[in-house]
Amino acid sequence: MRKIFFGILIAGAAIVYASCDTKSCYCYETDASGRVHEQVVYAKPSTACNSYSTASRGCVESNERGTFDPNQVAK
């Protein structure tokens, strides 16, 4: 029983440690009908979120999320 508990504890610690080296980027994409969809992309902290932007998708940092108008995504 102790081995299972410690195995679960170590696995949980590994997941928490792995999640510390990523950040959330919020990407907005317009579909064919004109609706905007939000996606969360996980990136390295040193990577700018706008580097994930394309002609039809705009990506912003989490602190810019409220300042970005998703309807202004290029089509």
LUMKOL-256620 format. One record per residue: x negated, y negated, z of N, C-alpha, C in turn; residue in three letters. Coordinates in Angstrom, 2 decimals, decimal comma. Layout:
# LUMKOL-256620
    n.xx    n.yy    n.zz   ca.xx   ca.yy   ca.zz    c.xx    c.yy    c.zz rest
       X       Y       Z       X       Y       Z       X       Y       Z  ALA
...
END
This chain:
# LUMKOL-256620
    n.xx    n.yy    n.zz   ca.xx   ca.yy   ca.zz    c.xx    c.yy    c.zz rest
   -0,82    1,18    0,00    0,00    0,00    0,00   -0,87   -1,26    0,00  MET
   -1,96   -1,24    0,75   -2,85   -2,39    0,81   -3,49   -2,65   -0,55  ARG
   -3,83   -1,57   -1,27   -4,46   -1,73   -2,58   -3,52   -2,41   -3,55  LYS
   -2,25   -2,04   -3,50   -1,26   -2,67   -4,38   -1,11   -4,14   -4,03  ILE
   -1,02   -4,44   -2,74   -0,88   -5,83   -2,30   -2,07   -6,67   -2,76  PHE
   -3,28   -6,17   -2,56   -4,46   -6,92   -2,96   -4,57   -7,02   -4,49  PHE
   -4,13   -6,01   -5,19   -4,11   -6,06   -6,65   -3,18   -7,16   -7,15  GLY
   -2,00   -7,24   -6,54   -1,05   -8,28   -6,91   -1,60   -9,65   -6,54  ILE
   -2,23   -9,76   -5,38   -2,81  -11,03   -4,94   -3,91  -11,49   -5,88  LEU
   -4,76  -10,59   -6,30   -5,85  -10,94   -7,22   -5,29  -11,32   -8,59  ILE
   -4,29  -10,62   -9,07   -3,67  -10,95  -10,36   -3,02  -12,33  -10,30  ALA
   -2,34  -12,61   -9,21   -1,73  -13,93   -9,04   -2,76  -15,04   -9,00  GLY
   -3,86  -14,81   -8,31   -4,93  -15,80   -8,24   -5,54  -16,04   -9,61  ALA
   -5,68  -14,99  -10,40   -6,24  -15,13  -11,75   -5,32  -15,97  -12,64  ALA
   -4,02  -15,77  -12,51   -3,07  -16,56  -13,29   -3,12  -18,02  -12,88  ILE
   -3,16  -18,28  -11,60   -3,23  -19,67  -11,11   -4,52  -20,32  -11,56  VAL
   -5,63  -19,61  -11,48   -6,91  -20,15  -11,90   -6,92  -20,44  -13,40  TYR
   -6,35  -19,56  -14,20   -6,32  -19,75  -15,65   -5,45  -20,93  -16,03  ALA
   -4,39  -21,18  -15,28   -3,50  -22,29  -15,62   -4,08  -23,65  -15,25  SER
   -5,15  -23,66  -14,47   -5,75  -24,93  -14,06   -6,53  -25,59  -15,18  CYS
   -6,92  -24,85  -16,19   -7,72  -25,43  -17,25   -6,91  -25,71  -18,51  ASP
   -5,61  -25,91  -18,37   -4,77  -26,30  -19,49   -3,90  -27,48  -19,10  THR
   -3,40  -28,16  -20,11   -2,44  -29,23  -19,88   -1,28  -29,04  -20,85  LYS
   -0,18  -29,66  -20,54    1,01  -29,54  -21,38    1,06  -30,70  -22,35  SER
    1,28  -30,38  -23,62    1,53  -31,37  -24,65    2,97  -31,18  -25,11  CYS
    3,68  -32,25  -25,30    5,07  -32,17  -25,71    5,17  -32,59  -27,17  TYR
    5,62  -31,64  -28,00    5,70  -31,86  -29,43    7,16  -31,92  -29,85  CYS
    7,46  -32,85  -30,74    8,82  -33,05  -31,24    8,80  -32,84  -32,73  TYR
    9,70  -31,97  -33,20    9,75  -31,62  -34,62   11,18  -31,75  -35,11  GLU
   11,33  -32,30  -36,30   12,65  -32,46  -36,90   12,91  -31,29  -37,84  THR
   14,08  -30,66  -37,69   14,41  -29,55  -38,59   15,11  -30,08  -39,84  ASP
   15,53  -29,19  -40,72   16,14  -29,57  -42,00   17,44  -30,35  -41,82  ALA
   18,15  -30,11  -40,74   19,43  -30,81  -40,52   19,24  -32,15  -39,81  SER
   17,99  -32,50  -39,48   17,71  -33,79  -38,84   17,71  -33,76  -37,33  GLY
   17,90  -32,60  -36,74   17,87  -32,50  -35,29   16,43  -32,40  -34,80  ARG
   16,17  -33,00  -33,65   14,83  -33,00  -33,08   14,74  -31,90  -32,03  VAL
   13,68  -31,10  -32,11   13,43  -30,02  -31,16   12,13  -30,30  -30,42  HIS
   12,14  -30,03  -29,12   10,94  -30,21  -28,31   10,26  -28,86  -28,09  GLU
    8,93  -28,86  -28,22    8,12  -27,68  -27,94    7,04  -28,08  -26,96  GLN
    6,66  -27,16  -26,09    5,55  -27,39  -25,18    4,36  -26,60  -25,70  VAL
    3,26  -27,30  -25,90    2,02  -26,67  -26,36    1,00  -26,83  -25,25  VAL
    0,30  -25,76  -24,91   -0,71  -25,81  -23,86   -2,08  -25,97  -24,51  TYR
   -2,81  -26,97  -24,04   -4,10  -27,30  -24,63   -5,16  -27,47  -23,57  ALA
   -6,41  -27,49  -24,00   -7,52  -27,77  -23,10   -7,43  -29,23  -22,66  LYS
   -7,81  -29,54  -21,45   -7,73  -30,92  -20,98   -8,53  -31,90  -21,83  PRO
   -9,58  -31,45  -22,48  -10,41  -32,34  -23,29   -9,83  -32,59  -24,69  SER
   -8,78  -31,86  -25,07   -8,17  -32,01  -26,38   -7,02  -33,01  -26,30  THR
   -7,01  -33,97  -27,21   -5,92  -34,95  -27,25   -4,67  -34,28  -27,81  ALA
   -3,54  -34,56  -27,20   -2,29  -33,94  -27,65   -1,92  -34,37  -29,07  CYS
   -2,26  -35,60  -29,45   -1,89  -36,04  -30,80   -2,65  -35,30  -31,88  ASN
   -3,66  -34,52  -31,53   -4,36  -33,71  -32,52   -3,50  -32,54  -32,98  SER
   -2,42  -32,23  -32,27   -1,49  -31,19  -32,68   -0,36  -31,73  -33,55  TYR
   -0,37  -33,02  -33,81    0,66  -33,63  -34,65    0,43  -33,29  -36,12  SER
    1,53  -33,17  -36,83    1,49  -32,93  -38,28    2,41  -33,94  -38,95  THR
    2,67  -33,75  -40,24    3,55  -34,66  -40,96    4,98  -34,60  -40,43  ALA
    5,38  -33,45  -39,88    6,75  -33,31  -39,40    6,84  -33,08  -37,90  SER
    5,73  -33,24  -37,20    5,73  -33,01  -35,76    4,84  -34,04  -35,08  ARG
    5,37  -34,66  -34,03    4,60  -35,60  -33,23    4,40  -35,06  -31,84  GLY
    3,15  -35,09  -31,34    2,84  -34,55  -30,03    2,28  -35,65  -29,13  CYS
    2,71  -35,65  -27,87    2,29  -36,67  -26,92    1,85  -36,03  -25,61  VAL
    1,10  -36,79  -24,83    0,68  -36,37  -23,49    1,91  -36,39  -22,57  GLU
    1,82  -35,70  -21,46    2,97  -35,63  -20,55    3,32  -37,01  -19,97  SER
    2,31  -37,87  -19,76    2,61  -39,19  -19,21    3,17  -40,14  -20,27  ASN
    3,12  -39,79  -21,54    3,70  -40,60  -22,62    5,07  -40,11  -23,04  GLU
    5,53  -39,09  -22,39    6,78  -38,42  -22,80    7,97  -39,36  -22,83  ARG
    8,12  -40,22  -21,87    9,26  -41,12  -21,83    9,13  -42,32  -22,75  GLY
    7,93  -42,59  -23,25    7,71  -43,75  -24,09    7,78  -43,42  -25,57  THR
    7,93  -42,14  -25,91    7,94  -41,69  -27,29    9,36  -41,46  -27,75  PHE
    9,73  -42,04  -28,89   11,07  -41,83  -29,44   11,01  -40,63  -30,41  ASP
   11,57  -39,50  -30,04   11,51  -38,31  -30,88   12,13  -38,50  -32,26  PRO
   13,03  -39,45  -32,41   13,66  -39,68  -33,70   12,74  -40,38  -34,69  ASN
   11,58  -40,81  -34,23   10,62  -41,47  -35,12    9,59  -40,49  -35,69  GLN
    9,82  -39,21  -35,53    8,91  -38,21  -36,07    8,99  -38,26  -37,59  VAL
    7,85  -38,21  -38,25    7,81  -38,23  -39,70    8,52  -37,01  -40,27  ALA
    9,12  -37,18  -41,41    9,83  -36,06  -42,06    9,17  -35,71  -43,37  LYS
END
